[in-house]
């Protein structure tokens, strides 16, 4: 049996319904504050003169917080 090739429109059709679009927008918007915070924090720390190893350590400390806040309370 040969599978027919589907167009990009047919493939994307389930994702352009209201619920998947809302989930996508909520997911994207929930990640922006953390990315902005970490990006500006590393910039400010580097600008003040803190070395890259210390900045990397500080960002590494936030990893458990990021992974723990993704689902459980």
Residue frames as qw, qx, qy, qz and C-alpha x, y, z in Angstrom:
[[0.000, 0.890, 0.456, 0.000, 0.00, 0.00, 0.00],
 [0.445, 0.266, 0.018, 0.855, 1.37, 3.36, -0.98],
 [0.162, -0.700, -0.431, 0.546, 0.83, 6.42, 1.18],
 [0.347, 0.771, 0.302, 0.440, -0.22, 9.52, -0.69],
 [0.385, 0.014, -0.201, 0.901, 1.67, 12.74, -0.16],
 [0.106, -0.836, -0.525, 0.119, -0.28, 15.39, 1.70],
 [0.263, 0.718, 0.023, 0.644, 0.05, 19.10, 1.15],
 [0.269, 0.102, -0.506, 0.813, 1.37, 21.38, 3.88],
 [0.429, -0.266, -0.009, -0.863, -2.16, 22.77, 4.31],
 [0.825, -0.225, -0.433, -0.285, -3.54, 19.31, 5.04],
 [0.651, -0.012, -0.581, 0.488, -0.75, 18.61, 7.53],
 [0.129, 0.110, -0.363, 0.916, -1.19, 21.92, 9.38],
 [0.424, -0.443, -0.437, -0.658, -5.01, 21.84, 9.44],
 [0.650, -0.513, -0.553, 0.091, -5.34, 20.28, 12.95],
 [0.519, -0.243, -0.290, 0.766, -3.02, 22.94, 14.40],
 [0.025, 0.194, 0.134, 0.971, -4.90, 25.99, 13.16],
 [0.429, -0.620, -0.606, -0.254, -7.99, 25.31, 15.24],
 [0.249, -0.825, 0.079, -0.501, -8.71, 27.58, 18.24],
 [0.814, -0.574, 0.086, -0.032, -7.62, 25.23, 21.06],
 [0.856, 0.015, 0.056, 0.513, -4.20, 24.22, 19.65],
 [0.317, 0.656, 0.006, 0.685, -3.49, 27.87, 18.75],
 [0.451, -0.807, 0.058, -0.376, -4.41, 28.98, 22.27],
 [0.898, -0.387, 0.078, 0.196, -2.16, 26.30, 23.78],
 [0.712, 0.321, 0.043, 0.623, 0.70, 27.38, 21.52],
 [0.062, 0.761, -0.025, 0.646, 0.33, 31.06, 22.42],
 [0.654, -0.721, 0.072, -0.217, 0.07, 30.32, 26.15],
 [0.922, -0.165, 0.057, 0.345, 3.13, 28.09, 26.00],
 [0.545, 0.477, 0.010, 0.690, 5.20, 30.66, 24.16],
 [0.147, -0.792, 0.033, -0.591, 4.12, 33.53, 26.39],
 [0.781, -0.621, 0.017, -0.056, 4.84, 31.59, 29.59],
 [0.864, -0.049, 0.039, 0.499, 8.44, 31.01, 28.52],
 [0.354, 0.745, 0.031, 0.564, 9.24, 34.60, 27.56],
 [0.367, -0.887, 0.128, -0.250, 9.58, 36.08, 31.06],
 [0.842, -0.423, 0.250, 0.222, 12.13, 33.48, 32.14],
 [0.743, 0.337, 0.207, 0.540, 14.17, 33.86, 28.96],
 [0.136, 0.854, 0.020, 0.501, 14.17, 37.64, 29.28],
 [0.582, -0.792, 0.153, -0.103, 15.12, 37.49, 32.94],
 [0.863, -0.247, 0.268, 0.349, 18.03, 35.11, 32.40],
 [0.616, 0.533, 0.187, 0.549, 19.25, 36.98, 29.34],
 [0.013, -0.887, 0.055, -0.458, 19.28, 40.37, 31.02],
 [0.719, -0.676, 0.161, 0.018, 20.73, 38.94, 34.24],
 [0.848, -0.037, 0.217, 0.482, 23.74, 37.48, 32.44],
 [0.401, 0.694, 0.119, 0.586, 24.22, 40.72, 30.51],
 [0.303, -0.895, 0.072, -0.320, 24.12, 42.83, 33.68],
 [0.824, -0.500, 0.194, 0.180, 26.48, 40.52, 35.54],
 [0.762, 0.224, 0.200, 0.574, 28.97, 40.61, 32.66],
 [0.186, 0.820, 0.092, 0.533, 28.67, 44.39, 32.42],
 [0.518, -0.836, 0.111, -0.141, 29.46, 44.78, 36.13],
 [0.195, 0.713, -0.665, 0.107, 32.61, 42.71, 35.66],
 [0.757, -0.261, 0.556, -0.223, 31.73, 39.27, 37.01],
 [0.004, 0.406, -0.828, -0.386, 33.62, 36.52, 35.21],
 [0.635, 0.099, -0.503, -0.578, 31.93, 33.99, 32.91],
 [0.400, -0.012, -0.902, 0.163, 32.44, 31.02, 35.24],
 [0.077, 0.193, 0.637, -0.742, 30.51, 32.71, 38.04],
 [0.513, 0.215, -0.099, -0.825, 27.74, 33.73, 35.65],
 [0.573, 0.099, -0.751, -0.312, 27.52, 30.16, 34.37],
 [0.219, -0.098, -0.871, 0.429, 27.29, 28.89, 37.94],
 [0.272, 0.219, 0.378, -0.858, 24.50, 31.37, 38.74],
 [0.612, 0.194, -0.354, -0.680, 22.54, 30.33, 35.64],
 [0.467, 0.069, -0.881, -0.020, 23.13, 26.68, 36.56],
 [0.048, 0.098, 0.745, -0.658, 21.52, 27.29, 39.92],
 [0.510, 0.220, 0.101, -0.825, 18.28, 28.26, 38.19],
 [0.395, 0.138, -0.815, -0.402, 18.02, 24.92, 36.34],
 [0.124, -0.242, -0.932, 0.239, 16.28, 23.02, 39.16],
 [0.230, 0.421, 0.384, -0.789, 13.87, 25.90, 39.61],
 [0.424, 0.332, -0.406, -0.738, 13.00, 25.89, 35.90],
 [0.382, 0.034, -0.890, -0.245, 12.53, 22.13, 35.70],
 [0.057, -0.262, -0.848, 0.457, 10.53, 21.93, 38.95],
 [0.278, 0.399, 0.272, -0.830, 8.08, 24.65, 37.99],
 [0.340, 0.201, -0.616, -0.681, 6.95, 22.82, 34.86],
 [0.564, -0.160, -0.704, -0.401, 3.94, 20.96, 36.10],
 [0.577, -0.402, -0.684, 0.196, 3.91, 19.99, 39.76],
 [0.207, -0.738, 0.093, -0.635, 2.91, 22.09, 42.72]]
